[in-house]
Each structure stands twice: as structure tokens, then as C-alpha cells.
Amino acid sequence: MEDVVPNRFHVHGYVIDSVHEARKTIQHTLSPRVRSYLKANHRLLNPPAESLEEESRTRLEMLLVSKARALHRPCSRQQ
């Protein structure tokens, strides 16, 4: 029986799966606006940031900043 040797594509697949699992876990804690932005741009999380074009890199940075702010914001919404 042959041993399966993971290559960079296997490793990249595992990383992508983990990133999307984390995204799906936290998206329920985000505001509707941030959640919709994340959903519309979630594919920006797949490639290395260095390989993105400038517009995509800017959207990725906005996405990550929005998520960070949403995660550190208190959840109480009393009005």
C-alpha cells in the first residue's frame, strides 16, 4: 500500500476549509450589514493576499477590519 504524501494543494485545501469553517461560525455573531459584506466577499479569503489585485486587496482589508470591529463591539442592542 502506498503512503499518501500531502502536497501544497492538499495543505492549501485544508487551510481553506478551516478558514471557511471559522467564517461560518462567527458570521452569526455579526451585524446584518457586516454579514452580508462577508458573504458577498468570502472568496477573497482563499488566495494569498499578495496575489490579489489592488481593488480586491482593498476589499479584503475592509472585510477584515469590519469583522474585527464587529467582534470587539458589545452585543447589547437595547434601544
GIFENJO-V560285 format. One line per field, one symbol per residue. ss: DSSP state (H for helix, E for strand, - for the rest). phi: phi as a letter, one per 30 degrees, with the letter a starting at -180 (. if undefined). burial: # if it has 24 or more other C-alpha atoms within 12 Angstrom, else .. A space follows every 50 residues. Layout:
ss=???
phi=???
burial=???
This chain:
ss=-------HHHHHHHHHHHHHHHHHHHHHH--HHHHHHHHHHHHHH---HH H--HHHHHHHHHHHHHHHHHHH-------
phi=.dddcdcdddddddddedddddedddddccdeddddddddbddddddded dddedddddddddddddddddcddddbcb
burial=......................#...#..##..##..#...#.###.... .........#..##.##............
